[in-house]
Amino acid sequence: MKHALGAFLKQGTTKVGIVTAITFQLLFSIIWMTGYAGVSDNTGNLKIAIVNEDQAMGTKIVQNLQANLPFHTEVVASNDEAQKQLNDRSVQMVMHITADFTKQLQTAGQIVPITYTINESNPSMTKSIMQAVAGNVTATVNKEAVAAGTTAVLTQMNPNLPAEQAAKIGQGLASKVTSDIQSINKVKDMPNQMLPMMLVLASLVGMMIMGMNFAVTGNVLGASLSKLGKLSARIVVTVVSAVGIGLISAGMVVALGGHVEKGFFALWGFESLFLLTFGLVAQMFLTLFGNAGMLFNIAMMSLQLVSSGAIVPRELLSNFYHTVSNAFPATYAINGIMNILFGGSGTGKEVGALFLIAGVALAIDVIVVSLKKVKAAPVGQHLKQTA
């Protein structure tokens, strides 16, 4: 037993396995704890578009909201423009006050809605936060803005009306405003909501392990093949594997009842693209740093899961993580897959970014392989090949 244990621990692969397991713990702990630090303090980065068509009470409500809401608010001229921004994820919610808002408040027995629209093609946290905001805004409007504004309107309409009576009437009207929460790009259940994160996580891990095994294959082949020959074979196998794995994944999503708004072929094509990109990036680090490239891949995976917007909206992350996420393929994979699964503005930008990242990784890989010197094959191996 002692001899077997000593022989086992002497192997380099055993040591690499232990170091890799430790590195996973260290990197995940550091990156996830620092990445999500201060998320609750960054809610002010979320954006709400306000469409106000009422120039009486509506104007006062908007002013009060802009002064008191802990979010970035933007007044948009038309509801169509605001809805476009919502669909593009430029804003997280649209608040719409109709032109007859004040008139309805002054009508006895009339219930007056404020319409809120949320884009569900986002991390689930976005929906939860915006629903809570909608409820709080309506409560604020009821308790303060509507009561005060209606009192002023009534006093202007009837100067002889005592201020105390006008205030009482205003308070009585304060319970007339309700929330009308609507959604675009609806997600039907929790499995579908979690699907973008799971697809990207499975792809990152799978392509990282595949790249590691391809590197082992290259070492086993040694000098029996030219370095460019091995590189060409590796690239071809990676491309074919990405297309095949994308087909299997897309097929499973559809077969298991996944919500695919843009259709099976859009999902298959986009999955194949980000699988290829993940694979080329992982292999680039292995080419650059050898076995140590695995540590870079682990760090990259952790960074991408935190900063891609799969779990927490990118708007809530620190400036560092939000900025570096623009260079990571997972960010564009998440945005694109949400657009395909749930609906959105399309994937043109995401496809372009993924092609660019894949192209840069491939170019670096080719250059490094071309510059590396091939180690001479052992004499015994050379004799076997020539025999």
C-alpha positions, 0 to 999 in steps of 0.5 A, spaced: 500 500 500 505 504 501 509 503 495 502 504 491 501 510 494 508 513 493 508 511 486 501 514 485 503 521 488 509 521 484 505 522 477 505 529 474 498 527 472 496 526 480 499 533 482 496 536 476 489 534 479 490 536 486 492 543 484 486 543 479 481 542 484 485 547 489 485 552 484 477 551 482 476 552 490 480 559 490 478 562 484 471 561 484 471 563 491 475 570 490 471 571 483 464 570 485 465 573 492 468 580 489 464 579 483 457 579 487 460 584 492 456 591 492 450 588 488 445 591 492 448 597 492 448 598 484 441 598 483 441 605 481 444 602 475 438 599 473 434 604 468 426 605 468 423 609 462 417 614 463 412 615 458 408 621 460 402 623 456 399 627 461 401 634 462 397 635 469 398 630 474 403 626 470 408 631 470 408 632 478 408 624 478 414 624 474 418 630 478 417 626 484 419 619 481 425 622 479 427 626 485 426 620 490 427 613 486 433 610 487 434 608 480 436 611 473 430 614 470 429 617 463 423 620 460 421 618 453 417 622 448 413 616 445 411 609 448 413 606 442 420 608 443 420 606 450 418 599 448 424 598 443 429 600 448 425 595 453 426 590 447 433 592 446 435 591 454 437 598 454 432 599 460 429 594 465 422 597 465 417 602 462 412 606 466 406 609 462 402 615 464 396 616 459 394 622 457 387 622 460 390 620 467 388 627 471 381 626 468 380 619 470 382 621 477 377 627 477 372 622 475 368 619 481 368 611 482 374 611 476 380 606 477 386 609 474 392 604 472 399 606 471 402 601 466 408 598 467 412 593 462 417 588 463 422 584 459 422 577 461 428 576 456 433 578 462 435 574 468 430 573 473 432 577 478 431 583 473 423 581 473 423 581 481 426 587 482 422 591 477 415 588 479 417 590 486 419 597 484 412 597 480 408 596 487 412 601 490 411 606 485 404 605 485 404 606 493 408 612 492 403 615 487 397 613 491 400 616 498 403 622 496 403 625 488 396 623 487 393 626 493 397 633 493 396 634 486 389 633 486 388 637 492 392 643 487 387 641 481 381 642 485 383 648 488 384 651 482 378 649 479 374 652 485 378 657 488 372 658 493 373 651 496 376 651 502 383 648 502 382 643 508 376 640 504 380 640 498 385 636 501 380 631 504 378 630 497 385 629 495 386 624 500 380 620 498 382 619 491 389 617 493 386 609 493 384 610 486 391 608 482 393 601 481 398 597 478 397 594 471 404 590 470 405 587 463 410 583 460 414 582 453 418 576 451 414 572 456 418 566 459 413 560 461 417 557 467 423 556 471 426 551 467 426 555 461 428 561 465 435 558 467 436 555 460 441 560 458 445 559 464 445 552 463 447 552 456 453 556 457 455 553 463 455 546 460 458 549 453 464 552 457 466 546 461 465 541 456 469 545 451 474 546 456 475 539 458 475 537 450 481 542 449 485 539 455 484 532 452 486 535 445 492 537 448 494 531 451 492 527 444 497 532 441 502 530 446 501 523 445 502 524 437 509 527 438 513 528 432 509 523 428 505 529 425 507 536 423 505 541 428 501 544 423 498 538 421 496 537 428 493 544 429 489 543 422 486 536 425 485 540 431 481 545 428 477 541 424 475 536 429 473 542 434 469 545 428 465 539 427 464 537 434 461 544 435 456 543 430 455 536 432 454 538 439 450 544 438 445 539 434 444 535 440 443 540 445 438 544 441 435 538 439 434 536 447 432 543 448 426 542 443 424 535 445 424 537 452 419 542 451 424 548 451 421 555 449 424 557 443 422 563 440 426 564 434 426 556 432 430 550 432 435 552 426 437 559 429 438 555 436 442 550 433 446 555 429 448 560 434 449 554 439 454 552 434 458 558 434 459 560 441 461 552 442 466 553 437 468 560 440 469 557 447 473 551 444 478 556 440 479 560 446 480 554 451 485 551 446 488 558 445 490 558 453 493 551 452 497 553 446 500 559 450 501 556 457 501 548 456 498 545 462 498 551 466 493 554 461 488 550 464 488 554 470 487 560 466 481 557 463 478 555 470 479 563 471 476 565 465 470 560 466 469 563 473 469 570 470 464 569 465 459 566 469 459 572 474 460 577 469 455 575 463 449 576 466 446 569 466 445 570 474 445 577 476 444 583 471 450 586 468 448 593 471 448 591 478 456 588 477 461 593 479 465 597 474 470 592 473 466 586 472 461 590 467 467 593 463 471 586 462 465 582 461 465 586 454 471 582 452 468 575 454 464 570 449 459 568 454 456 575 455 454 575 447 452 568 448 447 569 454 444 575 450 444 572 444 441 565 447 436 569 451 433 573 444 433 566 441 429 563 446 425 568 449 425 574 444 428 580 443 432 585 438 436 579 434 443 576 434 446 580 429 451 584 434 452 578 438 454 573 432 459 579 430 462 579 437 463 571 437 466 571 430 471 576 432 473 573 439 473 566 435 478 569 430 483 573 434 483 566 439 484 562 432 490 567 430 493 567 436 493 559 436 496 559 429 501 564 430 504 561 437 504 554 434 508 556 428 513 559 432 514 554 437 520 549 436 518 541 435 522 537 440 526 532 437 523 525 437 526 520 441 531 515 438 527 509 439 521 512 436 525 514 430 527 507 429 520 504 430 517 509 425 523 508 419 522 500 420 
